[in-house]
Amino acid sequence: MENITKLELTNEWDKTFPKSKKVNHHKVTFPNRYGITLAADLYEPKEAAHKLAAIAICGPFGAVKEQAAGLYAQTMAERGFLTIAFDPSFTGESGGMPRYMASPDINTEDFQAAVDFLSVQENVDSERIGVIGICGWGGLALNAAALDTRIKATVASTMYDMSRVNANGYFDAENSADARYAKKKALNAQRITDYKNGSYALGGGVVDPLPKDAPFFVVDYHDYYKTERGYHKRSLNSNGGWNTIGCMSFLNQPILQYSNEIRSAVLVMHGENAHSCYFSRDAYAAMVKNNPYIDNKELLIIPDTVHTDLYDGGGKDAIPFDKLEQFFHEYLK
C-alpha cells in the first residue's frame, strides 16, 4: 500500500483491564481504503498450532481500544480466537485528520479494513472472520455485515443506531423536520465559526461533575467514562468529546438500509434496563423482516443489565462471554 502513515504507538500497558497471561499481545497497524492508517491491539492465544478464526472489535462510540473493545478482544483470545481491537479513523492512536470526526461511510470502512488485515495473516483462516461492535459501533458492525460478504458472524452489543439518534434525538423525541432543521442550522453556523477560527470546537465529553437532575443514562455514562472503572486519557467520552460538527453527516446518511439482506449470522444483545435497548429491538426487527435468512439471527435481552454493564461487565459479569464463544464457534467453523 502507498502512503501508509507511521503512527506513534504507546508501548506501555495502558488498558482499563488487567493483562492476561493466557494470550500474546502486540500492536499492529493497517490502512483503510481512504488511506487512513488504523492502530489496533492484536491478541492471540498462546501456543496456537493451527489457523485461527478471527474477530475484529470496535467501540463504544467515542471510546478507545484500551477500554471495552480491548476487554472483549482479550477475553475472546483467551477462548481461542485471534482478535484485534482497533481505534476508528480520526481517534485514539489511529490516523486521520482533522481529529475527532465521525463518518457513516469511513467508519463502516474501518471494519472492512480490519477484515482486510485479518484475511492476510498467516495464522488466520480467512473464511472464518467475524466482528463485534459495541454501542454505536454495534450499528456500524451491522452496517458492515450488510456490505461485506467476508464477515461470517457479527455481534452487536448494547448497540446504538448513530444515524437515528443524531437525526431523531434520544428516544425519538426530536423526530420532526423542524427539529432536524434547527440542528442543521446550528451545526452549519458552527462550521462558519470553526472556519473563521481555523480550528474545530469540541462538543464536550461526558458531563462532569454530574448535575443533580442528570437523567439515568448520563449517570450511567459518567460511572464508566469519568471514574477509574473506565477512564482513559485518549477516550473522547472521558475528555473533550467529538468535534461539535464531528457527527453531522449521520443526520443525513442513514445506516442499516439493507440490514434485512444480511445472510451471515448475527447476534444482537442488549441489557433489558438499558436506556438504549430500543435500538437493538428495532434493529433486530428490521433485520429479520422479509429476510429469508433468519435461522442464524438472534436477539438476546440480558436481565437486570444497563447500557454500560456490557462495556465491562458492570461488576456483575453481565457480558455473556460463554454465549459469544458458542456463537462464534458455531458460525466461524
Secondary structure as GFF3:
##gff-version 3
##sequence-region A 1 333
A	DSSP	beta_strand	23	31	.	.	.	ID=ss1
A	DSSP	beta_strand	37	45	.	.	.	ID=ss2
A	DSSP	beta_strand	52	58	.	.	.	ID=ss3
A	DSSP	alpha_helix	68	78	.	.	.	ID=ss4
A	DSSP	beta_strand	82	86	.	.	.	ID=ss5
A	DSSP	alpha_helix	104	119	.	.	.	ID=ss6
A	DSSP	beta_strand	124	134	.	.	.	ID=ss7
A	DSSP	alpha_helix	136	147	.	.	.	ID=ss8
A	DSSP	beta_strand	151	157	.	.	.	ID=ss9
A	DSSP	alpha_helix	162	168	.	.	.	ID=ss10
A	DSSP	three_ten_helix	170	172	.	.	.	ID=ss11
A	DSSP	alpha_helix	177	197	.	.	.	ID=ss12
A	DSSP	alpha_helix	216	225	.	.	.	ID=ss13
A	DSSP	three_ten_helix	248	251	.	.	.	ID=ss14
A	DSSP	three_ten_helix	259	261	.	.	.	ID=ss15
A	DSSP	beta_strand	265	271	.	.	.	ID=ss16
A	DSSP	alpha_helix	277	288	.	.	.	ID=ss17
A	DSSP	beta_strand	297	302	.	.	.	ID=ss18
A	DSSP	alpha_helix	309	312	.	.	.	ID=ss19
A	DSSP	alpha_helix	321	331	.	.	.	ID=ss20
###
